[in-house]
Amino acid sequence: MSLITQVICRQNKDYIKKNGRSALYLLVRVNDDWDKFALNLDWQAGKFDDATGSVLPRQKSDIDVNDYNLIIRTEVARVNEIFKRYRLSGQDLTIELLNTEYYEPNKAKDFLEYMSSKIKSRLKNKEISQGSHKVHFTVYRQLLKFRTKISYQDLTVKFVEQFQTFLRKQLAQNTCASYLRTLKSYITLAKNDFSLAIDNPFGKAKVDLSDSDTACEHLLKDELKLLFRYYDSLDEGTMNKVILSRFFVGCYTGLRISDITRIDEKMLESAKTQNQLVLFPQKTARYKKILYVNLHEKALFFIEEMFSNLKDYQAIQPKHRATVKVTEQVANRKLKEISEELELNKKLTYHVSRHTFATNYLRAGGRVEHLQDALGHSSISITMRYVHIVNAEKADAMNKLADFYNS
């Protein structure tokens, strides 16, 4: 498609300030779209020539008129330079891209500038959730630690492989893989937004984007029973009581902790009559996909416990902390301590409850397609990892049986 462009200077005739001046702006056309670009300049109302797009003298010896017209010509030239660059390169230009190039030129040159701005705009436009926004900014900060300036030409296979090495020195494999997948997606977004003539380096880079088996750390039935006994031994109003009741809700429902903490008492009352929770999962809220969670009586019990435990915990806090919350970060640290105390030999986190639900659901004879719906997975391939775990356990049991016969 041929690029049709035009830029002219205009004065705002619809609004005159108290000092008798009106704002100047550029009126810009890109194909069929028009937009106004503020110049942050104003001039005496009516003293403007629409034919030439320039200001007129306010009096005979107006020392400012030449300077203002020079600024206008410079800004018009800036826009025309962007037009020329896109025309010569054969790239598609839009009003949105022109806004970025004009107001924030560094975004088109520095990947870090772009990524920071893109994360914010994606959250504002509800393209990502609050949780994803937090993770994406963490990846941005890791990139900033790795290299303070990153041009698009720097995004090479070697760069990606070196960044993986940098991450592995401080993070687990699953976190590394997650961060690398995020980086890959933002390179693709930048490539599309600016029609960059670069290949996404992840196509050839030797990096591991898959989660390791430890991503599915889960508890067996006997380990859960041990946790139940520990829970019953705790005093009312303790933080661990709050944490474990939430953990058990995850074990019985498969819900993420971000959704568990969003359950309110109104939802609970509705669930009591329907034996079902109805909610929009926070992680996929932008898709408006409704999740229906069928509730076992034990799940209902621990949801109620979750509320009462939190009230008890808050009641014994100092007055200024009456609404104190137990954050996920604090809870995961406490879960680790509980695991060590009970000698579970498992890296316990809230997400382990979700994996525990999934693996035990299949062990109990549940069907994988029903599990996919229960977990809210968009693709059954994600759910299949739990099938692989259970199948591996079956194969191991058969091998042990063979060893028993041969001994």
C-alpha positions in Angstrom: 0.0 0.0 0.0 1.4 3.4 -1.0 2.0 5.8 1.9 -0.1 9.0 1.7 1.2 11.7 4.1 0.6 15.4 4.9 1.6 17.7 7.7 0.5 21.3 8.2 0.6 23.8 11.1 -2.6 25.2 12.4 -3.8 27.5 15.2 -6.7 26.4 17.5 -9.5 28.8 16.7 -11.9 27.1 19.1 -10.2 28.1 22.3 -8.6 31.4 23.2 -6.8 31.8 26.5 -7.3 34.7 28.8 -4.1 36.3 27.5 -5.6 36.3 24.0 -3.3 33.6 22.7 -4.3 30.2 21.1 -2.3 27.0 20.9 -0.4 25.9 17.7 -0.5 22.3 16.6 0.5 20.1 13.6 -2.4 18.5 11.7 -1.0 15.3 10.3 -2.4 12.8 7.8 -1.2 9.2 7.4 -3.3 7.5 4.7 -6.9 7.9 5.8 -6.2 8.9 9.4 -5.7 12.4 10.8 -4.4 13.5 14.2 -3.3 16.6 16.0 0.3 16.8 17.4 0.7 19.5 20.1 3.6 21.9 19.7 3.4 23.3 23.2 3.4 26.8 21.6 0.8 29.5 21.5 0.5 32.8 19.6 -1.8 35.8 19.4 -5.2 34.6 18.2 -6.0 35.6 14.6 -2.3 36.3 13.8 -1.8 33.1 11.8 -1.6 32.4 8.1 -3.4 29.1 7.2 -2.1 29.2 3.7 1.6 29.1 4.7 1.1 27.5 8.1 3.1 30.2 9.9 2.5 32.9 12.5 2.2 36.6 11.5 3.8 39.6 13.3 1.7 41.0 16.1 3.2 44.4 15.5 5.6 46.0 13.1 8.8 45.0 14.9 8.0 41.6 16.3 11.2 40.0 17.4 9.6 36.6 18.2 7.9 35.9 14.8 11.0 34.5 13.1 11.9 32.2 16.0 8.4 30.8 16.2 8.3 30.1 12.5 11.7 28.4 12.7 10.4 26.1 15.5 7.3 25.3 13.4 9.4 24.5 10.3 11.7 22.3 12.4 8.8 20.3 13.8 7.2 19.9 10.4 10.6 18.7 9.1 10.8 16.1 12.0 7.5 14.6 10.9 8.5 14.6 7.2 11.7 12.9 8.1 9.7 10.1 9.8 7.5 9.9 6.7 10.6 9.6 4.4 12.2 6.9 6.5 9.2 4.7 6.4 8.6 5.4 2.7 12.2 4.5 1.7 12.2 1.4 3.9 8.9 0.1 2.6 7.5 -0.2 6.1 3.9 0.4 7.0 3.3 3.6 9.0 0.2 4.3 11.2 -0.9 7.3 13.2 -0.1 5.3 16.4 3.4 4.5 15.3 3.9 8.2 14.3 2.8 9.3 17.8 5.4 6.9 19.2 8.2 8.1 16.8 7.4 11.8 17.4 6.7 12.0 21.1 8.9 9.1 22.4 11.6 8.6 19.7 13.7 6.5 22.1 11.1 3.7 22.0 11.8 3.2 18.3 15.6 2.9 19.1 15.8 1.4 22.6 14.1 -1.9 23.3 14.1 -1.3 27.0 12.2 2.0 26.5 9.7 0.2 24.3 9.2 -2.7 26.7 8.6 -0.5 29.7 6.0 1.6 27.8 4.4 -1.5 26.2 3.9 -3.2 29.6 2.1 -0.1 30.9 -0.1 0.3 27.8 -1.0 -3.4 27.8 -2.2 -3.2 31.4 -4.1 0.0 30.7 -5.8 -1.6 27.7 -6.5 -4.8 29.7 -4.5 -7.0 27.4 -2.7 -8.4 30.5 -3.7 -8.9 34.1 -2.2 -7.2 37.1 -0.3 -10.5 37.9 1.2 -10.6 34.4 2.0 -6.9 34.6 4.0 -7.6 37.7 5.9 -10.5 36.1 6.6 -8.6 32.9 8.1 -5.7 34.8 10.3 -8.1 36.8 11.6 -9.4 33.4 12.2 -5.8 32.4 14.2 -5.1 35.6 16.3 -8.3 35.0 17.1 -7.0 31.5 18.0 -3.6 32.9 20.4 -5.4 35.3 21.9 -7.4 32.4 22.3 -4.4 30.1 21.3 -0.8 30.6 20.8 0.0 26.9 19.5 -2.5 24.4 19.0 -1.5 20.7 17.0 -3.7 18.4 20.2 -4.6 16.6 21.5 -6.0 20.0 18.7 -8.6 20.0 20.7 -11.4 18.6 21.0 -15.2 19.2 24.1 -14.5 21.3 22.3 -11.9 23.4 19.4 -14.3 24.2 21.8 -17.1 25.1 23.9 -14.8 27.3 20.7 -13.5 29.0 19.7 -17.1 29.8 23.1 -17.7 31.4 22.7 -14.5 33.4 19.3 -15.7 34.7 20.4 -19.2 35.5 23.0 -17.9 37.9 20.2 -16.6 40.2 17.0 -18.3 39.3 15.4 -21.8 39.0 14.8 -23.3 35.5 11.1 -22.7 35.5 11.5 -19.0 36.4 14.2 -18.7 33.7 11.9 -20.3 31.1 9.0 -18.1 32.1 11.2 -14.9 31.8 12.6 -16.0 28.5 9.1 -16.6 27.1 8.1 -13.1 28.2 11.2 -11.6 26.5 10.3 -13.5 23.3 6.8 -12.2 23.2 7.9 -8.5 23.6 10.5 -8.9 20.8 7.7 -10.1 18.6 5.4 -7.2 19.7 8.2 -4.7 18.9 8.9 -6.3 15.6 5.2 -6.0 14.6 4.7 -2.5 16.0 7.7 -1.0 14.2 7.8 -3.4 11.2 11.4 -4.1 12.2 13.6 -5.9 9.7 15.0 -8.3 12.3 14.4 -12.0 13.0 13.3 -13.0 16.4 16.5 -14.5 17.8 14.6 -17.2 19.7 14.1 -19.0 16.4 17.8 -20.1 16.5 19.0 -19.5 20.0 19.9 -22.5 22.2 17.6 -21.7 25.1 15.3 -23.9 27.2 11.8 -22.4 27.2 10.2 -25.5 28.8 9.4 -26.0 32.5 11.2 -28.7 34.4 9.5 -31.6 36.1 9.7 -29.7 39.4 7.1 -27.3 38.0 4.6 -30.0 38.9 5.7 -30.5 42.5 2.7 -32.1 44.3 1.6 -33.9 47.4 0.6 -37.5 47.8 -2.4 -38.6 49.9 -0.2 -39.5 53.0 1.6 -36.1 52.8 -1.8 -34.3 52.7 -3.0 -36.2 55.7 0.2 -35.1 57.6 -0.6 -31.5 56.7 -4.2 -32.0 57.9 -3.0 -33.3 61.3 -0.6 -30.3 61.6 -3.4 -27.9 60.7 -5.7 -29.4 63.4 -2.9 -29.0 66.0 -2.5 -25.2 65.4 -4.0 -22.6 67.7 -6.8 -20.4 66.5 -5.8 -17.0 65.0 -2.3 -18.1 63.9 -0.9 -17.1 60.5 -0.2 -20.7 59.6 -3.8 -21.5 60.1 -4.8 -18.8 57.6 -2.1 -20.0 55.1 -3.0 -23.7 55.2 -6.8 -23.2 54.9 -6.1 -21.3 51.7 -3.7 -24.1 50.6 -6.3 -26.8 51.2 -8.9 -24.8 49.2 -6.4 -25.1 46.3 -6.0 -28.8 46.9 -9.8 -29.4 46.6 -10.6 -26.9 43.8 -7.4 -26.5 41.7 -7.8 -22.7 41.9 -4.8 -20.4 41.8 -4.1 -18.4 45.0 -4.9 -15.2 43.1 -8.5 -16.5 42.6 -8.8 -18.1 46.1 -8.1 -14.7 47.8 -10.7 -13.1 45.6 -13.5 -15.3 46.9 -15.8 -13.1 49.0 -18.6 -14.0 51.5 -21.3 -13.3 48.9 -19.7 -15.9 46.6 -19.5 -18.3 49.5 -23.2 -18.0 50.3 -24.1 -18.6 46.6 -21.7 -21.6 46.6 -23.4 -23.1 49.6 -26.7 -23.4 47.8 -25.3 -24.4 44.4 -22.2 -26.4 45.5 -20.4 -24.4 42.8 -18.2 -21.3 42.6 -18.6 -19.1 39.5 -15.8 -16.6 38.8 -13.6 -15.0 36.2 -10.0 -16.3 36.7 -7.7 -13.3 37.3 -5.0 -14.6 35.1 -7.3 -14.9 32.0 -9.7 -12.1 33.0 -9.2 -10.3 29.7 -10.8 -13.2 27.9 -13.9 -13.0 30.0 -14.0 -16.7 30.4 -16.2 -18.0 33.2 -14.9 -20.8 35.4 -17.4 -23.1 37.1 -15.8 -24.9 40.1 -17.8 -27.8 41.5 -17.3 -27.9 45.3 -16.8 -31.0 47.5 -18.1 -30.6 51.1 -14.4 -30.5 52.2 -13.8 -27.6 49.8 -16.7 -25.7 51.2 -15.5 -26.4 54.7 -12.0 -25.0 54.1 -13.4 -21.9 52.3 -15.4 -21.2 55.4 -12.3 -21.9 57.5 -10.4 -19.5 55.3 -12.7 -16.6 56.3 -12.9 -17.5 60.0 -9.1 -18.0 60.3 -8.4 -14.6 58.7 -10.9 -12.9 61.1 -9.3 -14.6 64.1 -5.8 -13.6 62.9 -6.8 -10.0 62.4 -8.6 -9.8 65.7 -5.4 -10.6 67.7 -3.3 -8.1 65.8 -2.4 -4.6 67.2 -5.2 -2.1 66.6 -3.4 -0.3 63.7 -3.1 -3.7 61.9 -6.8 -4.7 62.2 -7.0 -5.3 58.4 -3.7 -7.0 58.1 -3.3 -9.3 55.1 -1.1 -12.4 54.6 0.6 -11.9 51.2 1.5 -14.7 48.9 5.2 -14.0 49.3 5.0 -14.3 53.1 2.8 -17.4 52.8 5.1 -19.2 50.5 8.0 -18.6 52.9 5.9 -20.0 55.8 4.9 -23.0 53.7 8.5 -23.8 53.1 9.1 -23.6 56.9 6.1 -26.0 57.5 7.5 -28.4 54.9 10.9 -28.5 56.6 9.3 -28.9 60.0 7.2 -31.9 58.9 10.1 -33.3 56.8 7.9 -33.5 53.7 11.0 -33.1 51.4 8.9 -30.9 49.1 9.4 -27.3 48.0 6.0 -26.2 49.3 4.3 -23.1 47.7 0.7 -22.2 47.1 0.9 -23.4 43.5 1.8 -26.9 44.7 -1.9 -27.1 45.9 -3.0 -26.6 42.3 -0.7 -29.4 41.1 -1.8 -31.6 44.0 -5.4 -31.2 42.9 -4.6 -32.0 39.3 -2.5 -35.1 39.9 -4.8 -36.6 42.5 -7.8 -35.9 40.3 -6.3 -38.1 37.6 -5.2 -40.7 40.2 -8.8 -40.9 41.4 -9.9 -41.7 37.8 -10.9 -38.3 36.5 -10.8 -37.6 32.8 -8.2 -35.3 31.4 -10.7 -33.2 29.4 -12.7 -32.6 32.6 -9.5 -31.6 34.3 -8.7 -29.1 31.6 -12.1 -27.4 32.2 -11.6 -27.5 36.0 -8.2 -25.8 35.7 -9.3 -23.4 33.1 -6.5 -24.4 30.6 -6.9 -23.0 27.1 -5.1 -25.9 25.6 -5.2 -29.6 26.6 -1.5 -29.9 25.9 -0.9 -27.9 29.2 -3.1 -30.3 31.1 -1.3 -33.4 29.6 1.7 -32.8 31.8 -0.3 -34.2 34.7 -1.2 -37.2 32.7 2.5 -37.8 32.0 3.3 -37.7 35.7 0.6 -40.2 36.6 1.5 -42.5 33.7 5.2 -42.4 34.8 4.1 -43.5 38.3 2.2 -46.4 36.8 5.2 -47.4 34.8 7.4 -47.2 37.9 4.9 -49.4 39.8 5.0 -52.0 37.0 8.8 -52.0 37.1 8.8 -52.5 40.8 6.4 -55.4 40.4 8.7 -57.0 37.9 11.7 -56.5 40.2 9.6 -58.1 43.0 8.9 -61.2 40.9 12.6 -61.5 39.9 14.0 -61.1 43.4 
